[in-house]
């Protein structure tokens, strides 16, 4: 059974990255390695909290920045750094955590282990937050990601579109 971020914090393991909203966890696979053998070898089920943070980092990058731009690449890079760091923290022992963290990252990323296929499937479409409070939480995380310049026009457009859709549905 995978531990939540909160359970890890109680155990003294504090993870880097944004707090992932519950609505997002339903749409994410937690950056899992889908292949059964590699999943077992890398103890992938124990790293779901780190995977959710990673996936959410990509999600925020997709909202905030035009794909392919330098800011977009930086946001993805930061999510990747957080995944490696968090996987290391969760690993049993620092050395084991370092080694498995790097291998796990490769498993999430590369197709021969199954990761790139899962990544394309999950990040091709942005899931809209289900409610205005959820949208405001995402907006706050976007503001944090876009510091010090503030929300990009790209982010503002996406967030306004979602706000309009949510308000129309609630009528």
N, C-alpha and C positions, 0 to 999 in steps of 0.2 A: 504494500500500500504506500502510495506517495504521500509525503508530508506537505502540508500547505506552508505558505510563507510565514504565517502566524505561528505554526507549530515549530518551524525552524528558528524563529526569533526567540521563542521561549527556551529553546535549546542553546541559545547564544550564537546562532548563525544568522547574521544580518546580511541580507542580499542587497545588491546594488540595482538601481533602476526604479522606474515608476511603480506605484501601487496599481496593480491590474484590476479593473472593475470586473465584477462578477459576470456581467452580460458578455464580456469579451471571452471569458474562459469557456463559455459554451461553444463559441465559434472557432476556438483555437485547438490545435492538437498538442499544445505544450511543447512545440519544437521537438516532437518525439522522433525517434529513429524507428521507422516502421518495420524493418526487417527483424524477425523474431530472434535469430541468433545474435546479431549485433545488439539488439535491445537488451538481451540478457547479459552479454559480456560487459557492456558499458553501464549496466545498472541504470538504464534510461528511465525506468519507472520512478526512481527516487529523485529525479531532477525535473519533475513537471513544473514546480514553482519557478525554477530558472528559465524553463522553456516558455512559460506564459509571459514572463517579463521580456524575453527576447522577441516573441511574436508581437507583443504589444508595442515594443519599440519600433518594429517595422511598420506596424499599423499607423502609429503616430507620424512616422516619417512619410508614409504615403499620403496622409491627410495634409501635412504641413508643407511639403515641398514637391515641386515638379520632378517627376522621375528623370533620373540621369543628371540632375544638377549637382553641384558640389555639396550643397547643404543636404540634399537627399542622401548622397553617398556618406556624408559624415554621420547622419542620423542612423543609417544602417550599420556603419562601422561601430558606433557607440553601442548599439544593441548587441553586436557581435562581441565586443569587449566585455559587456556586462554578462553575457552568457558564459564566456570563458571564466571570468572571475567568479561568478556564482556557482558554476559547476565545480570549480576548485574548492570553494568553501563547503559545498555539500559533500564532496568526496571524503572517504574515510582515510584521514591522514593527508598531510599536505602534498607529499610526493605523489601518492596515488591519485589525489584530486587533480594535481597539475597534469599528470599524464592522461588520465581519463578525460579531463576537461578538454584537452586539445584533440584527443581522438573523437570525443563526443561531438565537438564542433564540426569536425570533418564529416561525421556521420549525418549531421543535420544538413550539411551543405552539399555533399557530393552524391551523384546519382548511383554509383555502384553500390552504395550502402542503402540507398532509397531516399535520402534526404531532399535532394533538389526537386524530385517529383512532387513530394509532399509540399514543399515550399511554394512551388508554382501554383499548385491547386489552392492553397490557403490564402495566398496574397494577391491573387488576380482581381479580386473584387473586395471593396471595402464594405464591411458590415456597418450599417447605421445603428447608432445607439438607440435603444428601444423607447427612451423617455427623455423629457427635458432635463431632469436631474442627471441622468447618465450623460447626456450631451454636454452639460455644463462641466462635469468631471473631465470629459475628454478635452473640452476647450481649455480647461486649466492646465492639463498636461501638455497641450499644444503650445500654450503660452510659455510654459517652462522650457520646452524644447526649442522654441524660436528666440529665446533670449540671446543677446540683448536688444535685438532689432524689433521685437514684437511680431505678431502674427503676420504671415505673408498674405498677399492678395489671394493666392491659391488656397490657403487654409481658410481664410474668411469666406471665400466663395463656397467651399465644401460645407463648412459649418452652417452657413446661412441656409443652404439648400436643405440640409437635414432638419434644421429648426423649422423651416416652412412645412416640410413633409410631416413632421411629428405633430405640429399644431393642426394641420389639416385633418390628420387621422383622428385627433382627439375631439373634433367637432361633432 
